[in-house]
């Protein structure tokens, strides 16, 4: 397969060591992989091994969630 993908991983995050967060990560990957809708990304692969937890999904071009959140925070602070 020659396509650009997005990879969501727990590596380098505190959630990688938090059992509840890891379960949430696994449940999210299972739930999204069962869905098929134009407004939901396609899941291509999931790994939940002890040394690697990641979701490989369809890449959607645009701002990342951190940029969107920062822009929203900036707008709400300036409106005060």
C-alpha positions as CSV (number, residue, x, y, z in Angstrom):
1,X,0.0,0.0,0.0
2,X,1.4,3.4,-1.0
3,X,-0.6,5.9,0.9
4,X,0.0,8.6,3.5
5,X,-1.4,7.6,6.9
6,X,-1.7,9.1,10.4
7,X,-0.4,7.1,13.4
8,X,-1.8,7.7,16.9
9,X,0.5,6.2,19.5
10,X,0.9,6.1,23.3
11,X,4.7,6.3,23.1
12,X,6.2,9.1,25.2
13,X,3.0,9.9,27.0
14,X,1.9,9.2,30.5
15,X,-1.1,7.3,29.3
16,X,1.2,4.5,28.1
17,X,1.7,3.5,31.7
18,X,-1.9,4.2,32.9
19,X,-4.0,1.1,32.7
20,X,-7.4,2.9,32.4
21,X,-6.0,5.1,29.5
22,X,-4.6,2.1,27.7
23,X,-8.0,0.3,27.9
24,X,-9.6,3.5,26.6
25,X,-7.1,3.6,23.7
26,X,-7.9,0.0,22.8
27,X,-11.7,0.5,23.1
28,X,-11.4,3.6,20.9
29,X,-9.5,1.7,18.2
30,X,-12.1,-1.1,18.3
31,X,-15.1,1.2,18.1
32,X,-13.7,3.4,15.3
33,X,-12.6,0.4,13.2
34,X,-16.2,-1.0,13.2
35,X,-17.5,2.3,11.7
36,X,-17.8,3.3,8.1
37,X,-18.9,6.9,7.4
38,X,-17.5,9.7,5.2
39,X,-17.0,11.9,8.4
40,X,-15.0,9.2,10.3
41,X,-11.4,8.2,9.4
42,X,-10.7,4.7,8.2
43,X,-8.6,2.5,10.6
44,X,-6.0,0.4,8.7
45,X,-4.2,-1.3,11.6
46,X,-4.0,-1.4,15.4
47,X,-1.3,-2.7,17.6
48,X,-1.7,-3.2,21.3
49,X,1.4,-5.2,22.2
50,X,3.1,-4.4,25.5
51,X,6.0,-2.6,23.7
52,X,3.9,-0.7,21.1
53,X,0.4,0.6,21.1
54,X,-0.7,2.5,18.0
55,X,-3.5,3.0,15.6
56,X,-2.8,3.5,11.9
57,X,-5.5,5.5,10.2
58,X,-6.5,7.5,7.2
59,X,-4.7,10.8,6.9
60,X,-6.9,13.9,6.7
61,X,-5.1,17.1,5.6
62,X,-5.7,20.1,7.9
63,X,-4.8,21.4,11.3
64,X,-3.9,19.0,14.1
65,X,-6.0,19.0,17.2
66,X,-3.4,20.9,19.3
67,X,-3.5,23.7,16.7
68,X,-7.3,23.8,16.7
69,X,-7.4,23.9,20.5
70,X,-4.7,26.6,20.8
71,X,-6.6,28.7,18.2
72,X,-9.8,28.3,20.1
73,X,-8.2,29.2,23.4
74,X,-6.6,32.3,21.8
75,X,-10.0,33.4,20.5
76,X,-11.8,32.9,23.8
77,X,-9.1,34.8,25.7
78,X,-9.2,37.7,23.4
79,X,-13.0,38.0,23.6
80,X,-12.9,38.6,27.4
